[in-house]
Amino acid sequence: MSASLKSSMPGNRDVFAAYVCDENALDVLRPVVIELGWAPEKCNKGGLRNAVQSLSVSASPNILMVDLSESGDPLNDINALAEVCEPGTVVIAIGQVNDVRLYRDLLASGIHDYLLKPLSANMLRDSLTQAQAVFMAPRSGEDEGVKRHISSAVIGTRGGVGASTLVTSLAWLFSVDKRMPTALLDLDVHFGTGALTLDLEPGRGLTDAIDNPSRIDGLFIERAMIRANDNLAILSAEAPINQPLMTDGAAFMQLQEEFKHTFEMTVLDMPRNMMINFPHLLNDVNVVVLVTEMSLASARDTIRILSWLKTNAPHAQVLVTANKVQPGVAEISKADFEASIERKIDIAIPFDQKAAANAAKLGKTFVDANGSTKATAAIKQLALQIMGAGEEDAPVSNHAGAKKSLLGSLDLKGLLAKKKTDQVAEPAE
């Protein structure tokens, strides 16, 4: 609960509030609160239970004092308090139990300080002054050199090409293998699988952000995102399918802006309709992973999306990734596919149905569940290319030739005829 915050305090939150069980403690507390320039009426009668009830319907203050004197299970009750507290709230507990083990357990749970009754003015003044210092101190790394933030968007040319599978695997690799603080934003608000793939509940964070973009700040990010591991946080949703998406995209832009200050890597799972409806979402994206399969429909749509990206996101490097590759079985050979899109495929990921089923059963990402497969090796290579592309200062060409119309370069009839007559085995990947 005492996570670091920006030194500025949100205007819609009180600076201080207290919930104290007995009048004697309140009589000692109020003069100290007045001395610090805070409102004495924020010193409420009642203990931790009253605090939970009150904060469940109102914003928590920056500094919160709660009395554990009437609590039968302080640690469990503190967890209940954490459910209704804004992230970053500094909590000072007071109580009657003089137990070193309890003190240590409370500090480990996120409490800033534990004061033993009877209270004294000096004791309160020192503790509250230290709590104030939490907000005055700069954020971790704030005075250090600004780290390069890489933003990548994964877009599937067709439904079912495995874009979402790659998103979770890439985010997991960045967070675990590369130890980069990583944000995964699943923009499929109704049918997203980011949280599901990692066996997590998506929560209401993303839908709350869409409904109230003005609430989005560092505190909101900390509270709304679901932690998959120490370095990976997810923002996903399962919005009711009878509720259309009503947004101008401002929330998504604000989320991306906050991610730049909190994480080193952002991975966007971007459905094609989101790309079309909100093209400005790609303004700050460094790398676009365009996921395709070796089919006629995917070849056509790869061409169309490459052309769209060249116009709407010329700054972003595009990595064309062929997924579920099965040599000798594909509708189009690799050579013909590359000729039609007028550029090389950057990464080819072999088809491995057994490994995909194994990951689903374990509730893990593909690469986490299948560490030694050829497909995992290819995904790891893709992650390295994303990092390398994102760290380059100059924009890289998308390699989509401009000599003639891209759509005109795809001879569907010719490819179909060749598919029927060509008996030569497909070249090895």
C-alpha positions in Angstrom: 0.0 0.0 0.0 2.9 2.3 0.5 4.1 2.2 -3.1 6.1 5.1 -4.4 4.1 8.0 -6.0 4.7 11.1 -7.9 5.4 14.0 -5.5 2.2 15.7 -6.6 -0.9 14.6 -4.8 -4.1 13.9 -6.8 -6.5 16.7 -6.2 -9.5 14.5 -5.6 -7.9 12.7 -2.6 -7.7 14.0 1.0 -4.3 14.4 2.4 -5.1 12.6 5.7 -7.8 10.6 7.4 -7.9 8.6 10.6 -10.2 6.0 12.1 -9.5 5.7 15.8 -11.5 3.7 18.4 -11.2 5.7 21.6 -11.6 9.4 22.5 -8.3 9.5 24.4 -6.3 8.7 21.3 -8.4 11.2 19.3 -7.7 13.9 21.8 -3.9 13.4 21.3 -4.2 13.1 17.5 -6.3 16.1 16.7 -3.8 18.8 17.9 -1.0 17.1 15.9 -3.1 17.1 12.8 -3.9 20.8 13.2 -0.2 21.5 13.7 0.5 19.8 10.3 -2.1 21.9 8.6 -4.6 19.1 8.1 -8.4 19.1 8.8 -9.1 17.8 12.3 -12.6 16.7 11.2 -10.9 13.9 9.2 -10.1 12.2 12.5 -13.1 9.8 12.7 -14.4 7.7 15.6 -14.2 4.0 14.8 -11.6 1.4 13.9 -10.5 -0.5 10.9 -14.0 -1.8 10.1 -15.3 1.7 9.8 -12.4 2.6 7.6 -13.2 -0.3 5.2 -16.8 0.7 5.0 -16.0 4.4 4.4 -13.3 3.8 1.8 -15.4 1.3 -0.2 -17.5 4.2 -1.3 -15.0 7.1 -1.4 -11.4 7.7 -2.4 -8.8 6.9 0.1 -6.5 9.6 1.5 -2.8 9.9 0.8 -2.1 9.1 4.5 -4.4 6.8 6.4 -4.3 6.0 10.1 -6.4 3.0 11.3 -6.9 1.6 14.8 -6.6 -2.2 15.1 -7.6 -2.3 18.8 -10.9 -3.9 18.0 -9.6 -6.3 15.3 -9.5 -10.0 16.2 -7.3 -10.8 13.2 -5.2 -7.7 12.3 -3.4 -9.2 9.3 -6.5 -10.5 7.6 -8.3 -7.3 8.2 -5.4 -5.3 6.7 -5.8 -7.3 3.6 -9.5 -6.3 3.5 -8.4 -2.7 3.8 -6.0 -3.1 0.9 -8.9 -4.1 -1.3 -10.5 -0.6 -0.9 -7.4 1.5 -0.6 -5.9 3.4 -3.6 -2.5 2.2 -4.5 0.1 4.5 -2.9 -1.8 5.2 0.2 0.5 5.3 3.2 -1.1 3.4 6.1 -0.2 3.9 9.7 -1.7 1.4 12.1 -2.2 1.9 15.8 -3.0 -0.8 18.4 -2.6 -2.3 21.8 -0.7 -5.5 21.0 3.0 -5.2 21.8 4.3 -8.1 19.7 7.4 -7.9 17.6 6.2 -10.6 15.2 2.9 -8.8 14.6 4.9 -5.6 14.0 7.1 -7.3 11.4 4.1 -9.0 9.7 2.3 -5.7 9.4 5.3 -4.0 7.8 5.7 -6.9 5.4 2.0 -6.6 4.4 2.6 -3.0 3.3 1.9 -1.0 6.5 4.2 2.1 6.8 4.3 2.1 10.6 2.7 0.6 13.7 2.2 2.7 16.8 1.5 1.3 20.2 -1.1 2.8 22.5 -1.1 5.0 24.6 -0.2 7.5 21.9 2.0 10.6 22.5 2.1 13.8 20.5 5.8 13.3 19.6 5.2 9.7 18.5 2.4 10.8 16.2 4.3 13.8 14.9 7.3 11.8 13.9 5.3 9.0 12.2 3.1 11.4 10.2 6.1 13.5 9.2 7.9 10.4 7.9 4.7 9.5 6.0 4.7 12.9 4.4 8.3 12.3 3.3 7.1 9.4 1.2 5.3 11.8 -1.1 8.1 14.4 -1.1 10.8 11.9 -2.2 11.3 11.5 -6.0 10.1 8.3 -7.6 12.5 5.5 -8.0 14.7 6.3 -11.0 13.2 9.8 -11.5 16.5 11.6 -11.4 18.3 8.9 -13.4 18.7 9.0 -17.2 15.5 8.3 -19.0 15.4 4.7 -20.2 14.4 3.9 -23.7 10.8 2.7 -23.8 9.9 0.2 -26.6 6.3 0.0 -27.7 5.3 -2.9 -29.9 1.9 -3.7 -31.5 1.0 -7.2 -32.7 -1.6 -7.3 -35.5 -3.1 -10.4 -37.1 -3.9 -10.3 -40.8 -6.8 -12.7 -40.2 -8.6 -14.1 -37.2 -7.0 -17.3 -35.9 -3.5 -16.7 -37.2 -2.2 -16.8 -33.6 -1.5 -13.1 -32.9 -2.8 -13.2 -29.3 -0.7 -16.3 -28.6 2.4 -14.4 -29.7 1.4 -11.4 -27.7 1.4 -13.3 -24.4 4.5 -15.2 -25.2 6.4 -12.1 -26.2 5.3 -10.2 -23.1 6.4 -13.2 -20.9 9.8 -13.3 -22.6 10.4 -9.6 -22.1 9.4 -9.8 -18.5 11.1 -13.1 -17.5 14.0 -13.7 -19.9 15.0 -10.0 -20.4 13.8 -8.8 -16.9 12.1 -5.8 -18.5 9.1 -4.2 -16.7 6.4 -5.0 -19.3 2.8 -3.9 -19.9 0.5 -6.0 -21.9 -2.6 -4.1 -23.2 -5.2 -6.3 -24.8 -7.3 -4.1 -27.0 -9.9 -6.8 -27.8 -12.3 -5.4 -25.2 -15.0 -8.0 -25.6 -13.2 -11.2 -26.6 -9.6 -10.6 -25.4 -7.6 -13.7 -24.2 -4.5 -12.0 -22.7 -5.6 -12.7 -19.1 -7.2 -16.0 -20.0 -4.0 -17.4 -21.5 -2.2 -16.7 -18.2 -5.0 -18.2 -16.1 -5.9 -14.8 -14.6 -9.1 -12.9 -14.1 -9.1 -9.8 -16.3 -10.8 -7.5 -13.7 -12.5 -4.2 -14.6 -9.4 -2.0 -15.1 -9.7 -1.6 -18.9 -13.4 -1.0 -18.9 -13.1 1.5 -16.1 -10.4 3.3 -18.1 -12.6 3.5 -21.2 -15.5 4.8 -19.1 -13.4 7.4 -17.2 -10.2 8.4 -19.2 -9.6 11.3 -16.8 -9.0 8.9 -13.9 -5.9 7.4 -15.7 -2.7 8.1 -13.9 0.1 6.2 -12.2 -2.1 5.3 -9.3 -4.8 4.0 -11.6 -2.3 1.9 -13.5 -0.9 0.4 -10.3 -4.4 -0.6 -9.1 -6.1 -1.6 -12.3 -3.5 -3.8 -13.9 -3.3 -7.5 -13.1 0.2 -8.9 -12.1 1.3 -12.0 -14.0 4.8 -11.9 -12.5 7.1 -9.4 -10.9 7.8 -7.7 -14.2 4.6 -8.3 -16.2 1.3 -6.4 -15.7 -1.8 -7.0 -17.9 -4.7 -4.8 -18.7 -7.4 -6.9 -20.3 -11.2 -7.2 -20.3 -14.3 -9.3 -21.0 -16.8 -6.6 -21.5 -20.5 -7.7 -21.9 -21.1 -8.4 -25.6 -24.4 -6.6 -25.5 -22.5 -3.3 -24.7 -20.8 -1.8 -27.8 -17.5 -0.1 -27.4 -18.2 3.6 -26.9 -14.9 5.5 -27.0 -13.0 7.9 -29.0 -9.7 6.2 -28.2 -8.6 8.8 -25.6 -8.3 6.2 -22.9 -6.0 4.0 -24.9 -3.8 6.9 -25.7 -3.6 7.9 -22.1 -2.8 4.4 -21.0 0.0 4.2 -23.5 1.4 7.5 -22.2 1.3 6.3 -18.6 3.0 3.0 -19.7 6.0 4.9 -21.0 6.6 6.3 -17.5 6.1 3.0 -15.7 7.4 0.2 -17.9 10.3 -0.4 -20.3 8.2 -2.4 -22.8 4.6 -2.2 -23.9 3.0 -5.0 -26.0 -0.3 -4.2 -27.6 -2.7 -6.9 -28.8 -4.3 -4.9 -31.6 -7.3 -6.3 -33.5 -7.6 -5.1 -37.1 -10.7 -3.2 -36.4 -9.0 -1.2 -33.6 -6.2 -0.3 -36.0 -8.7 1.0 -38.5 -10.9 2.8 -36.0 -8.1 4.4 -34.0 -5.1 4.8 -36.2 -3.6 7.3 -33.7 -2.9 4.3 -31.4 0.2 3.6 -33.5 1.6 7.1 -33.2 4.1 6.0 -30.5 4.6 2.4 -31.5 8.1 1.6 -32.5 7.6 -1.9 -33.9 4.6 -3.6 -35.6 4.5 -7.4 -35.6 2.3 -8.3 -38.5 1.2 -11.9 -38.0 0.1 -13.9 -41.0 -0.3 -17.4 -42.3 0.6 -18.9 -45.7 -2.9 -18.5 -47.2 -4.4 -16.5 -50.1 -6.6 -14.5 -47.8 -3.6 -13.7 -45.5 -1.4 -12.7 -48.5 -4.1 -10.3 -49.7 -4.5 -8.8 -46.2 -0.8 -8.6 -45.5 -0.5 -6.4 -48.6 -3.4 -4.2 -47.6 -2.1 -3.7 -44.0 1.5 -3.1 -45.2 0.2 -0.4 -47.4 -2.0 1.1 -44.6 1.0 1.1 -42.2 3.2 2.8 -44.7 0.7 5.7 -44.8 -0.4 5.8 -41.2 2.6 4.6 -39.2 5.7 5.2 -41.4 7.9 5.6 -38.4 7.3 2.0 -37.2 9.4 -0.9 -38.2 7.3 -3.8 -39.5 8.2 -7.4 -38.8 6.2 -9.8 -41.0 5.8 -13.0 -39.0 4.5 -16.2 -40.6 2.9 -18.3 -38.0 1.7 -21.9 -38.0 4.0 -22.7 -40.9 3.7 -26.2 -42.3 6.1 -26.9 -45.2 4.4 -28.7 -48.1 0.9 -28.1 -46.8 0.5 -24.3 -47.1 -1.8 -22.8 -49.8 1.1 -20.6 -51.0 4.8 -21.4 -51.0 7.1 -19.1 -49.1 8.7 -17.8 -52.3 5.3 -16.9 -53.9 4.1 -15.3 -50.6 7.2 -13.1 -50.4 6.9 -12.2 -54.1 3.3 -11.1 -53.6 4.0 -8.9 -50.6 7.2 -7.6 -52.2 9.4 -8.3 -49.1 10.9 -11.1 -47.1 9.2 -12.8 -44.2 11.2 -11.8 -41.1 10.3 -14.8 -38.9 8.7 -18.1 -39.7 7.2 -20.0 -36.7 6.5 -23.7 -37.3 3.1 -25.2 -36.6 3.0 -27.2 -33.3 -0.6 -28.1 -32.3 0.6 -30.5 -29.5 2.6 -27.7 -27.9 -0.3 -25.2 -28.2 -2.6 -27.7 -26.5 -0.1 -28.3 -23.7 0.2 -24.5 -23.0 -3.6 -24.2 -22.8 -3.9 -27.1 -20.4 -1.3 -25.7 -18.1 -2.6 -22.1 -18.2 0.7 -20.8 -19.4 2.1 -18.9 -22.3 3.3 -21.0 -25.3 7.0 -20.3 -24.6 6.7 -20.9 -20.9 5.0 -24.3 -21.4 7.2 -25.4 -24.3 10.7 -24.2 -23.7 12.6 -26.5 -26.1 10.4 -26.5 -29.2 11.3 -25.0 -32.6 8.3 -22.7 -32.4 9.6 -21.3 -29.1 13.0 -20.7 -30.5 11.5 -18.8 -33.4 9.4 -16.7 -31.0 12.5 -15.9 -28.9 14.2 -14.8 -32.1 11.2 -12.5 -32.8 11.5 -11.0 -29.3 15.2 -10.2 -30.0 14.3 -8.5 -33.3 11.6 -6.4 -31.6 14.2 -5.2 -29.0 16.7 -4.5 -31.7 14.3 -2.6 -33.8 12.9 -0.6 -30.9 16.4 0.5 -29.8 17.3 1.9 -33.2 17.1 5.7 -33.4 16.3 6.1 -37.1 13.0 4.8 -38.5 13.4 1.7 -40.6 11.9 1.2 -44.0 8.9 -1.1 -44.1 10.3 -2.7 -47.3 6.9 -2.4 -49.0 7.8 -1.5 -52.5 6.3 1.6 -54.0 7.0 0.8 -57.7 3.5 -0.4 -58.4 0.2 -1.0 -56.6 0.6 -3.5 -53.8 -2.8 -5.0 -54.4 -2.2 -5.2 -58.0 0.9 -7.3 -57.3 -1.1 -10.1 -55.9 -2.2 -12.4 -58.8 -4.8 -14.5 -56.9 -5.8 -16.4 -60.0 -2.2 -17.1 -60.9 -1.5 -18.4 -57.4 -4.5 -20.6 -57.4 -3.6 -22.1 -60.8 0.0 -22.6 -59.6 -1.3 -24.3 -56.4 -3.2 -26.8 -58.5 -0.3 -27.7 -60.9 2.8 -27.2 -58.8 4.0 -30.6 -57.4 7.4 -29.3 -56.2 7.9 -29.6 -52.4 7.9 -26.4 -50.5 11.4 -25.1 -49.6 12.5 -25.8 -46.0 12.0 -23.0 -43.5 
